[in-house]
Amino acid sequence: MTFGFSSRLVLVFSLALATSCQRAAYAPTAHFVPVTSQAVGKTQAEDPAIAALIAPYHDKVTAQMSEVLGTVPTPITKTPGENPLSNFVADLQRARASAELKQPIALGVMTNGGLRTGFAAGPVTLGAVFELMPFENELVVLDAPGPVVQQLFDYAAHIKMAISGATYSVTFDGMPKDIRIGGQPFDVNDARTYSIAVSDYLATGGDNLSFFKALTPRHTNVLLRTAIADHIRALTKAGQPVTAQVEGRVKAN
């Protein structure tokens, strides 16, 4: 059998294609640049030029963080269960959210995990507020139906966490009972919704509050840290100290 030129060309192309398809896949080889960095520590001398460059910014931030917002007569701390610090923050969340949205807010929620430290007795500076709340968390409001509110109290009862705007008792097996919101008995089957002031971190399921994730938050466009600082300033302007206490919002049997 003989082949014309065009037939031989097709045959050569086909053989070349078949051979190329059988080649092993290309395997890239990584070439690493030699490590030239070194750890920075206190033993290294400060660069005068860099120090001069950042000095104005450093001085401005230091001055801002040193601003005294108010006075704390006795330490405001957090402990397991209901504690002064979480009561203080949860209450001011409700107040600020109510002012921003121009409506009453039923509940306020702040977990111990959302607060990094408390306030020592003495002057409270803006820096202390940043230490308490170093995150860029926004204050938001959730509108929760009865079943979600029940899940919130189920969660709270296991750790005896207080909720602003409510009281409840904890049974011997760690379940909530006699839940009262705004002084009124809570009915999980009631068709109403309950507004909850909370940080956007908790609203998206942080600290295992996963039952909040399905709810759509209403934004206040106020950082929680700003709300705390503004609240302390307002107390000072009114001639009041910064105080908080355990009030029996959670009753354990």
C-alpha positions in Angstrom: 0.0 0.0 0.0 1.3 3.4 -0.9 0.6 6.8 0.8 0.4 10.2 -0.8 2.2 13.1 0.7 -0.9 14.4 2.5 -1.6 10.9 3.9 1.9 10.6 5.2 1.6 14.1 6.8 -1.6 13.1 8.6 0.1 9.8 9.8 3.2 11.7 11.1 0.9 14.2 13.0 -1.2 11.4 14.5 1.9 9.6 15.7 3.3 12.8 17.2 0.0 13.5 19.0 -0.2 10.0 20.4 3.4 10.2 21.7 2.8 13.6 23.3 -0.3 12.3 25.1 1.7 9.5 26.7 4.3 11.8 28.2 4.4 12.3 31.9 2.7 15.4 33.3 4.8 18.4 33.8 6.1 18.6 37.4 7.2 22.1 38.4 10.2 22.4 40.6 10.2 25.0 43.4 13.2 27.2 43.8 13.4 28.9 47.2 15.1 32.2 47.9 17.7 31.9 50.7 16.3 33.1 54.0 17.7 36.5 54.8 15.2 37.8 57.5 16.0 37.9 61.1 14.0 38.1 64.3 13.4 41.6 65.7 14.0 41.9 69.5 14.8 44.5 72.2 18.6 43.8 71.7 18.5 45.5 68.3 19.3 49.2 68.3 16.5 51.5 67.3 16.7 53.1 63.9 16.7 56.9 64.5 15.1 57.7 61.2 12.3 55.2 61.7 11.8 56.4 65.3 11.5 60.0 64.1 9.0 59.0 61.4 6.6 57.2 63.8 7.0 59.6 66.7 4.2 62.0 65.8 1.7 59.1 65.4 2.9 57.3 68.6 2.5 60.5 70.6 -1.0 61.1 69.2 -2.2 57.6 70.0 -0.7 57.8 73.4 -2.5 61.0 74.1 -5.8 59.6 72.9 -5.4 56.4 74.9 -4.6 58.4 78.1 -7.9 60.3 78.0 -9.7 59.8 81.3 -13.4 59.0 80.7 -14.6 58.5 84.2 -13.9 56.9 87.6 -14.5 53.4 88.9 -14.9 53.4 92.8 -14.6 49.6 93.0 -13.3 47.1 90.4 -15.7 45.9 87.8 -14.7 42.4 87.0 -16.0 39.2 85.3 -16.5 35.8 86.9 -18.3 32.7 86.0 -22.1 33.2 86.0 -23.7 36.6 86.5 -21.0 39.2 87.1 -20.8 43.0 87.3 -18.8 43.4 84.0 -21.2 41.5 81.7 -24.2 43.2 83.4 -22.6 46.6 82.8 -21.9 46.0 79.1 -25.1 44.2 78.3 -27.2 47.0 79.8 -25.4 49.7 77.9 -25.9 47.7 74.7 -29.6 47.8 75.2 -29.6 51.5 76.0 -27.5 52.5 73.0 -29.3 50.2 70.6 -32.6 51.7 71.8 -31.3 55.2 71.2 -30.0 54.4 67.7 -33.0 52.6 66.5 -35.5 54.7 68.4 -37.4 51.9 70.0 -37.3 49.8 73.2 -34.9 46.8 73.1 -36.1 43.8 75.1 -32.8 42.0 75.8 -29.0 42.5 75.8 -26.5 39.7 75.5 -22.8 39.7 76.3 -20.7 36.6 77.0 -17.6 36.5 79.2 -15.6 35.5 76.1 -16.5 38.7 74.4 -14.9 40.8 77.2 -11.1 40.6 77.5 -10.6 42.3 80.9 -12.4 44.4 83.5 -11.9 47.8 85.0 -9.6 48.4 87.9 -10.6 50.9 90.6 -9.6 54.4 89.8 -9.6 56.5 86.6 -10.9 54.8 83.5 -9.0 55.7 80.3 -9.9 55.2 76.7 -7.0 52.8 76.6 -8.7 50.7 79.3 -11.8 50.5 77.1 -9.7 49.3 74.2 -8.2 46.6 76.5 -11.7 45.6 77.4 -13.0 45.5 73.9 -10.1 45.3 71.4 -12.2 44.1 68.5 -13.9 46.1 65.8 -17.3 44.6 66.7 -20.5 46.5 65.8 -23.5 46.7 68.0 -26.5 45.1 66.2 -30.0 44.1 67.0 -31.6 40.7 66.3 -35.3 40.1 66.1 -35.8 36.6 67.6 -38.9 34.5 67.6 -39.8 32.5 70.8 -38.0 29.3 69.9 -34.7 31.1 69.4 -35.1 33.0 72.6 -35.7 29.7 74.4 -32.4 28.4 72.9 -30.7 31.5 74.2 -31.9 30.8 77.8 -31.1 27.1 77.4 -27.5 28.2 76.5 -27.4 30.8 79.3 -28.7 28.4 82.0 -25.8 25.9 81.6 -23.3 28.6 82.5 -25.7 30.8 84.7 -25.1 33.7 82.3 -27.2 36.8 83.0 -29.2 38.4 80.2 -30.0 42.1 80.4 -33.7 42.8 80.6 -34.5 39.3 81.9 -34.5 37.1 85.0 -34.7 33.4 85.2 -34.0 30.4 87.5 -31.8 27.4 86.9 -33.0 23.9 87.7 -30.8 21.3 89.3 -30.1 19.8 85.9 -29.1 23.1 84.4 -32.3 24.1 82.6 -34.0 27.5 82.7 -37.4 28.1 84.3 -39.5 31.0 85.3 -38.1 33.1 82.5 -39.3 36.7 82.7 -38.6 39.4 80.1 -39.3 42.9 81.1 -41.0 41.5 84.2 -43.4 39.5 82.2 -43.5 35.6 81.9 -41.9 34.3 78.7 -44.0 32.0 76.5 -42.1 30.2 73.9 -45.3 29.7 71.9 -46.1 33.4 71.8 -46.1 34.7 68.2 -44.2 37.9 69.1 -40.5 38.5 68.4 -38.0 39.8 70.9 -35.3 42.4 70.0 -31.8 41.5 71.3 -28.9 44.0 71.4 -25.7 42.0 70.8 -22.3 42.3 69.1 -22.0 41.3 65.4 -19.6 38.6 66.5 -22.2 36.9 68.7 -24.9 37.5 66.1 -23.0 35.4 63.6 -22.7 32.5 66.0 -19.6 33.4 68.0 -19.1 31.7 71.4 -21.3 28.8 70.2 -24.5 31.0 69.9 -25.2 29.2 66.6 -28.9 29.7 67.0 -28.5 33.4 66.1 -27.0 32.7 62.7 -30.3 32.4 60.9 -31.4 35.9 62.0 -30.8 39.0 60.0 -29.2 41.7 62.1 -30.3 45.3 62.1 -27.2 47.6 62.1 -26.6 50.5 64.4 -23.3 51.5 62.7 -21.9 52.0 66.2 -18.8 50.1 67.4 -19.5 48.4 70.7 -16.2 49.9 72.0 -17.5 53.4 71.1 -20.8 52.6 72.9 -18.9 51.7 76.0 -16.7 54.8 75.9 -19.6 57.1 75.2 -21.6 55.6 78.1 -18.8 56.2 80.6 -18.4 59.8 79.3 -22.2 60.3 79.8 -22.0 59.0 83.4 -19.1 61.4 84.1 -21.0 64.4 82.6 -23.9 63.6 84.8 -21.6 63.5 87.8 -22.0 59.8 88.3 -19.2 57.1 88.9 -18.9 54.0 86.8 -20.5 51.2 88.9 -22.0 47.7 88.3 -23.1 44.8 90.4 -24.6 41.4 90.5 -28.4 41.9 90.8 -29.8 38.4 91.0 -30.8 38.1 87.4 -30.0 34.4 87.6 -31.3 32.4 90.5 -29.8 28.9 91.0 -31.7 26.3 92.9 
